[in-house]
């Protein structure tokens, strides 16, 4: 019995770890001009809201340190933002973190839709 338990456990651990992979990743590329372009790669067919927060930022006037940038990542690769250097000979230093949430933050709620209430014949409108 213990052998069946451990074999089952060994089978399900990789399945559970694989199911927790994030569908959205953020990456950046540096150009020859010194610009830094941020991209979001979304493997899901649902849009995701991506929030970039720059914890350290120097050599650019595009954004300030601590400032956040919010965008929507559709399926595939989406360009999020471009940081341009203050001068051509100066590089851009940065550190960032990102959070994602499923859905597009720009969509508005349809207030004309009537939501049925559970276990009642009445409906409510938002």
Secondary structure, DSSP 8 states (H G I E B T S, - for coil): -HHHHHHHHHHHHHHHHHHT--SEEEEEEE-TTS-EEEEEEE-SSS-EEEEEEEEEEESBSSS-TT-EEEEEE-SEEEEEEEE-BSSTT---EEEEEEEEEES-TT----TTSEEE-TTSS-EEE-
